[in-house]
C-alpha cells in the first residue's frame, strides 16, 4: 500500500470509515510521536488501525524537543539506571535501523573554564565514561558513536569558535544522537504506518472516548463518524487527562531559543554549559539545519489549562542567555534571538517539589472501561512506549497478533549509510528525506523559496502530495521549520500558498 498522505487519501479513508460495518482493531487518539509509533506497531502486526489527530501530525509536544536522541546519561546522575539503559538501547535502534537518514552522531563539548571546579570536571568525565559503558551495553558501535575523551582548548575552539579563550583549560567531549528534525520522524512513522494499512487522519477530533470507541469529527466539514474499536489508546500527551478521567498530570515546560549560526561563528558541536549550583544540569547550544542554533533547555512547572502552543516566560529567556553566555567570548543578547519555542512534557504528578525531579519513565494506564492511556517518557523512547502500550492493550482486548516488529523496521526513506551515500542528492535533502530525496528533486529546480531559508518549492510540493500537509501552517511550522524564525515565515508565506494550489 502507498505511504503517501494527502487530502485525497484523507477524504477517501474518512468515507471508508463512515461506511464501515464492524469495529477496527485499534483506534489511536493523538498524532504525536507516541501515537504514530503505536499506529505503526499495530499496523505492522497486521491489525486494522485508525489514528485520529485533532490538528496535524506532531502538532503538540513532539515538535518542541531539543531534536536530540540521547542515551540517558542525565538519568544515571539521579540513579535511574533502567531509564538510562532503555534510552541508550532505543537510541541505537533509531540511529542504526529505524531512521539512519534522520539521526546522526553529534559531538557534545563541555568547555572547562575556571567556573567548572576540578572536582566537577572529574565527576563529569566519570559520567561520560559511564555513558560509553551504556553505549556498549546497548550494542551501539563506537564507529557509530565514538568514545568520550578529554580535548584541548584548540579543539574546543575548532568546534565552538565563540567559546571564551580566557581561562580555558580544555574540554570534555562526548557523543550523542541528533535528529535532523523531530517532526520529520513523526511524519515518517505515520507514513510508514499508512503503508501498512493504517488510516492516518488529521483534523479528526475524537470525543465521547471510551474503551470501545469514540466519535470522530472531521473538523474541516463537521461530519461526525461513530468509530467502534476493540482497543482504544489515548496518546494525547499533555492533553491525556482531558480524554481519560482520573489522571493527574503535572506538565513541565521546556523552552528553547532560536539563534543564527552567525552568532556562534559556525558551531559544529553541541556546546554544553553547566548550570551554576545544579550539578548534572546543562544548557545546550545545538547546531541545526537552515543556519540556526537552538539554545535550551528549561524545566519549569506549567500549571493551568494546556495551551495549543505554549509560550516561554521572560525569565526562561533570561536564564538561557545568562547560562550560555558563561562560556562565550561575545555575550548573546535578545537581539540575537530569532525566535523561541516551548513544549510541555506530559509527566505524571507524583508530588515532587520540582518538575525536574519527576520520573521520565513512561506509564501505561488502563481505565475501568478499558481505555488505555500512555503518558510520560520522551521522544527517544517512543518506540518502547508504543510497544509496551500495544502489548498491554492486545492482552486486555484478547487480540491475536504476532510479536513487535519495530526494533528492525525502517521508516520511509531509511536505508543503510552505505546505500544513502549512493543516492544522488544534496546532503541536506538526504538528511531530511533519505532515499526519497531524489523524488523531492524531481519536483523542482532546487531554487530556494526565499533568501531566508534553504528550503525549496519541491519540498513544499512533496509535503502536500506525500506528507499530508493541508495548509500553510502545516508547511511552514511543521513539515519545514521555517516558522521558528517569524521573519523567515513571512518571506516564505507566498510560496507555501502556491504549493497548496492544485
C-alpha positions in Angstrom: 0.0 0.0 0.0 1.2 3.5 -0.7 2.8 5.6 2.0 1.6 8.9 0.5 -0.6 11.0 2.8 -2.6 13.8 1.1 -6.0 15.4 1.0 -7.5 12.9 -1.5 -6.5 9.9 0.6 -7.8 11.5 3.8 -11.2 12.1 2.2 -11.4 8.6 0.8 -10.4 7.0 4.1 -13.0 9.1 6.0 -15.6 7.8 3.6 -14.5 4.2 4.2 -14.5 4.7 8.0 -18.0 6.2 7.8 -19.4 3.2 5.8 -17.6 0.5 7.9 -19.9 -2.1 9.5 -17.6 -3.5 12.1 -15.1 -2.3 14.7 -11.5 -1.5 13.9 -8.9 -3.4 15.9 -7.1 -0.3 17.2 -8.1 3.4 17.5 -5.2 5.6 18.4 -6.1 9.1 19.5 -3.2 11.6 19.1 -0.7 12.1 16.2 2.5 12.8 18.1 5.5 10.6 18.1 3.9 8.1 20.6 0.6 7.9 18.7 2.4 7.5 15.4 4.6 4.9 16.9 1.6 2.9 18.3 -0.1 3.1 14.9 3.0 1.7 13.1 3.5 -1.0 15.7 -0.2 -2.1 15.5 -0.4 -1.9 11.7 2.9 -3.8 11.2 1.5 -6.6 13.3 -1.5 -6.9 10.9 -4.1 -5.1 13.0 -6.6 -2.7 11.4 -5.7 0.8 12.7 -7.2 4.3 12.7 -5.2 7.2 14.0 -7.2 10.3 14.8 -5.4 13.6 15.3 -7.3 16.8 16.2 -4.8 19.1 14.5 -1.8 18.0 12.5 0.9 15.3 12.9 3.4 16.4 15.6 1.2 19.4 16.4 1.9 19.2 20.2 5.0 18.4 22.3 6.6 16.2 19.7 7.7 19.2 17.6 9.1 21.2 20.5 12.0 18.9 21.5 15.8 19.6 21.5 16.0 17.3 18.5 18.4 15.0 20.5 18.2 11.2 20.5 20.0 10.9 23.8 21.4 7.9 25.6 20.1 8.7 29.0 23.3 10.0 30.6 21.5 12.5 32.8 19.4 9.7 34.3 22.5 8.0 35.6 23.2 11.0 37.8 19.9 10.5 39.6 20.3 6.8 39.9 17.7 5.9 37.2 19.8 3.2 35.6 16.9 1.4 34.0 15.7 4.5 32.1 19.2 5.3 31.1 19.8 1.9 29.7 16.4 2.0 27.9 17.3 5.3 26.3 20.7 4.0 25.1 19.0 0.9 23.6 16.4 3.0 21.8 18.9 5.5 20.6 20.8 2.6 19.0 17.7 1.3 17.3 16.9 4.7 15.8 20.4 5.5 14.6 21.1 2.1 13.1 17.8 0.7 12.0 14.7 2.9 12.2 15.9 6.1 10.7 19.6 6.3 9.9 19.0 9.2 7.5 17.3 11.3 10.2 19.7 10.6 13.0 23.5 11.4 13.1 26.2 11.4 15.7 26.8 14.8 17.3 29.8 15.7 19.4 29.0 17.5 22.6 31.6 19.7 24.2 31.8 21.0 27.8 34.4 23.8 28.0 36.4 23.7 31.2 36.7 27.2 32.4 37.6 28.4 35.9 33.9 28.3 36.8 33.9 24.5 36.4 35.6 23.1 39.5 38.2 20.4 39.0 36.1 18.0 41.2 33.0 18.6 39.0 35.1 18.1 35.8 36.3 14.7 37.2 32.7 13.7 38.0 31.6 14.8 34.6 34.4 12.8 33.0 33.3 9.8 35.0 29.8 10.3 33.8 30.9 10.4 30.2 32.7 7.1 30.8 29.5 5.7 32.2 27.8 6.9 29.0 30.4 4.9 27.0 29.5 1.9 29.0 25.8 2.4 28.4 26.5 2.7 24.6 28.4 -0.6 24.7 25.7 -2.3 26.8 23.2 -1.2 24.2 25.4 -2.8 21.4 25.9 0.5 19.6 29.3 0.5 17.9 32.0 3.0 18.7 32.2 3.6 15.0 28.6 5.0 15.2 29.1 6.9 18.4 32.8 7.4 19.3 34.1 7.2 22.8 34.3 10.2 25.0 37.6 11.9 25.6 39.4 15.0 27.0 40.1 17.6 24.3 42.4 20.6 24.1 41.4 24.2 24.1 42.3 24.4 20.4 39.8 21.6 19.7 37.1 23.2 21.7 37.6 26.4 19.6 37.6 24.4 16.4 34.1 23.1 17.1 32.8 26.1 19.0 34.7 29.2 17.8 32.9 31.7 20.0 33.9 30.0 23.3 35.8 32.3 25.6 39.5 31.5 25.4 40.4 33.3 28.7 40.9 30.7 31.4 40.0 27.8 29.2 41.8 24.6 30.2 40.5 22.3 27.5 37.2 20.5 27.5 35.3 17.2 27.6 33.8 15.7 24.5 31.1 13.0 24.4 28.8 11.9 21.6 25.1 11.5 21.3 22.4 11.2 18.5 20.8 14.2 16.9 17.6 14.3 14.8 17.5 16.4 11.7 14.1 17.3 12.9 11.5 15.8 15.3 8.5 16.4 13.0 10.2 14.6 10.2 10.4 11.5 12.4 6.7 11.7 13.3 5.7 12.1 9.7 7.9 9.2 8.6 6.4 7.0 11.3 2.8 7.9 10.3 3.5 7.4 6.6 5.1 4.0 7.3 2.0 3.1 9.3 -0.1 4.1 6.4 2.0 1.9 4.1 1.0 -1.0 6.4 -2.7 -0.1 6.0 -3.3 2.3 8.9 -5.8 5.2 8.3 -4.0 8.3 9.4 -6.5 11.1 9.8 -5.6 14.7 10.7 -8.2 17.3 11.5 -10.1 14.4 13.1 -11.2 15.3 16.7 -12.1 12.4 19.0 -14.9 13.0 21.6 -17.0 10.7 23.8 -14.0 8.5 24.1 -14.4 5.1 25.9 -12.5 1.9 25.8 -14.8 0.8 23.0 -14.6 3.7 20.6 -15.2 7.4 20.0 -17.0 9.9 17.9 -14.5 11.2 15.3 -15.3 14.6 13.8 -13.9 15.9 10.6 -13.1 19.5 11.7 -12.9 20.6 8.1 -16.5 19.7 7.3 -18.2 19.0 10.6 -19.1 15.4 9.7 -19.3 13.0 12.7 -18.4 9.4 12.5 -19.1 6.8 15.2 -16.0 4.6 15.4 -16.1 1.4 17.4 -12.8 -0.3 18.2 -11.6 -3.4 20.1 -8.8 -1.3 21.6 -8.7 2.5 22.1 -5.3 4.1 23.0 -5.2 7.6 24.4 -1.8 9.0 23.2 -2.6 12.7 23.5 0.3 13.6 25.7 -0.3 16.7 27.9 -4.0 16.5 27.0 -4.4 12.9 28.2 -6.3 13.9 31.3 -8.9 15.7 29.1 -9.6 12.3 27.5 -9.2 9.9 30.4 -10.7 10.9 33.7 -8.8 10.5 37.0 -5.3 11.2 35.6 -3.2 13.8 37.4 -0.6 15.2 35.2 2.0 17.9 36.0 3.2 19.4 32.8 6.7 20.7 32.7 7.7 23.4 30.2 10.9 23.2 28.2 11.9 26.3 26.3 14.5 26.9 23.5 15.8 30.0 21.8 16.4 30.1 18.1 19.6 31.9 17.2 21.5 32.4 13.9 24.7 30.3 13.3 26.4 33.6 12.6 26.2 34.5 16.3 28.1 31.2 17.1 30.7 31.6 14.3 29.9 28.2 12.8 29.1 25.8 15.7 29.7 22.2 14.8 29.2 20.5 18.2 26.7 20.7 20.9 28.1 23.4 23.2 27.2 22.2 26.8 27.4 24.7 29.7 26.8 23.6 33.3 24.0 25.4 35.2 25.5 27.0 38.3 24.5 25.3 41.5 22.9 22.3 39.8 25.4 19.6 39.1 24.3 17.4 36.2 22.1 20.2 34.6 23.2 21.9 31.5 22.2 24.4 28.8 22.9 23.3 25.3 23.6 25.2 22.1 22.8 22.8 19.3 23.7 23.4 15.6 20.7 22.6 13.3 19.8 23.0 9.6 18.9 26.3 7.9 21.8 28.2 9.6 20.3 28.1 13.1 21.3 27.1 16.6 18.8 26.0 19.3 19.7 27.1 22.8 17.9 25.2 25.6 16.5 23.7 27.8 14.5 24.9 30.7 12.4 22.8 33.1 9.6 24.8 34.6 6.3 23.9 36.3 3.4 24.8 33.9 0.1 24.6 35.9 -3.2 25.6 34.5 -5.0 25.0 31.2 -2.9 23.4 28.5 -2.4 25.8 25.5 -2.1 24.6 21.9 1.2 26.4 21.6 3.0 27.2 24.9 4.8 30.4 25.3 8.1 30.9 27.2 8.3 33.0 30.3 10.5 36.0 30.1 12.6 34.6 33.0 13.3 31.5 30.9 14.8 33.6 28.1 17.0 35.4 30.6 18.1 32.1 32.2 19.1 30.5 28.9 21.0 33.6 27.7 22.8 34.1 31.1 23.8 30.4 31.3 25.1 30.0 27.7 26.9 33.4 28.0 29.1 32.0 30.8 31.1 30.1 28.1 31.1 32.7 25.3 33.6 35.5 24.4 30.8 37.7 23.0 27.6 37.6 25.0 24.4 36.9 23.2 21.7 39.5 23.7 18.0 39.4 23.0 18.7 41.0 19.6 20.4 37.7 18.6 17.3 35.7 19.3 15.4 35.0 16.1 12.5 33.2 17.8 11.6 30.9 20.7 9.6 27.7 21.2 8.3 25.9 24.2 6.9 22.4 24.7 5.1 20.7 27.6 6.2 17.3 29.0 3.3 15.0 29.9 4.6 14.0 33.4 2.6 12.1 36.0 2.2 14.1 39.2 4.0 12.2 42.0 4.1 15.1 44.5 7.8 16.0 43.9 8.8 19.6 44.7 10.3 20.3 41.2 9.3 19.0 37.8 13.0 18.2 37.1 12.7 15.5 39.9 9.7 13.8 38.2 10.5 10.5 36.5 10.7 10.4 32.8 9.6 6.7 32.8 6.5 6.2 30.8 3.4 4.7 32.3 0.6 2.6 30.7 -2.7 3.0 32.5 -5.9 1.1 31.8 -9.1 2.7 32.8 -12.2 0.9 34.2 -13.8 0.9 30.8 -10.7 -0.5 29.1 -9.4 2.8 27.7 -5.6 2.6 27.6 -3.6 5.7 28.2 0.2 6.2 27.8 1.9 9.2 29.4 5.4 10.2 30.4 8.5 9.1 28.6 10.4 11.1 26.0 11.0 11.2 22.2 13.9 8.9 22.3 12.0 6.1 23.8 8.8 6.5 21.8 9.2 3.0 20.2 9.4 1.2 23.5 6.4 3.2 24.8 4.4 2.1 21.8 5.4 -1.5 22.2 4.5 -1.6 25.9 1.2 0.2 25.3 0.2 -2.1 22.5 1.3 -5.3 24.3 -0.8 -4.3 27.3 -3.7 -3.4 25.1 -3.9 -6.5 22.9 -3.7 -8.7 26.0 -6.7 -6.9 27.6 -8.6 -6.9 24.3 -7.9 -10.5 23.5 -6.4 -9.7 20.1 -4.3 -12.3 18.4 -1.2 -10.7 17.0 2.5 -11.6 16.4 5.5 -10.1 18.1 6.5 -6.5 17.8 8.5 -5.8 14.6 9.6 -2.2 15.1 13.1 -2.9 16.5 14.2 -3.6 12.9 11.5 -1.9 10.9 12.8 1.1 8.9 10.6 4.1 8.1 10.1 5.5 4.7 13.3 6.9 3.2 15.5 4.9 5.5 18.5 2.9 4.2 21.9 1.8 5.4 24.5 4.6 5.4 26.3 2.9 2.5 23.1 3.0 0.5 22.4 6.6 1.4 25.9 7.5 0.2 25.0 6.3 -3.2 21.9 8.4 -3.5 22.5 11.3 -5.9 21.1 14.2 -3.9 22.5 17.0 -1.7 23.4 16.1 1.8 20.8 18.5 3.2 18.0 16.6 1.4 19.4 13.2 2.3 19.2 14.1 6.0 15.6 15.0 5.6 14.2 12.5 3.1 16.7 9.7 2.8 16.2 7.7 -0.4 13.2 9.8 -1.2 15.4 12.9 -1.8 15.5 12.1 -5.5 11.8 12.3 -5.6 11.9 15.8 -4.0 14.5 16.9 -6.5 12.2 15.8 -9.3 9.6 18.3 -8.2 11.6 21.5 -8.6 14.8 23.2 -9.8 16.4 23.4 -6.4 15.8 27.1 -6.1 15.2 28.4 -2.5 11.7 29.7 -1.8 13.2 32.8 -0.2 16.5 34.2 0.8 15.8 33.5 4.4 15.7 29.7 4.1 17.3 26.8 2.3 14.0 25.0 1.7 12.8 24.7 -1.9 9.5 24.6 -3.7 9.9 20.9 -4.3 9.9 20.2 -0.6 6.7 22.1 -0.1 5.1 20.2 -3.0 6.3 16.9 -1.6 4.8 17.8 1.8 1.4 18.4 0.1 1.5 15.3 -2.2 3.1 12.8 0.1 3.2 14.0 3.7 -0.3 15.1 4.5 0.2 18.9 4.6 -3.2 20.6 4.3 -2.5 24.3 4.9 0.2 26.9 5.2 0.9 26.2 8.9 1.4 22.5 8.1 4.0 23.5 5.6 5.9 26.3 7.4 5.6 25.3 11.0 5.8 21.5 10.8 6.9 19.9 7.5 9.6 22.5 7.4 10.5 24.6 10.5 10.7 27.9 8.6 8.2 29.3 11.1 10.6 29.1 14.0 12.0 32.4 12.6 9.0 34.7 12.3 10.7 36.9 9.7 11.6 33.9 7.5 8.0 32.7 7.8 6.7 35.9 6.3 9.1 35.6 3.4 8.0 32.0 2.7 4.3 32.5 3.0 3.5 33.1 -0.7 5.5 30.1 -1.7 3.5 27.9 0.8 0.2 29.2 -0.6 1.4 28.4 -4.2 2.3 24.9 -3.2 -1.2 24.3 -1.9 -2.7 25.4 -5.2 -3.6 22.5 -7.5 
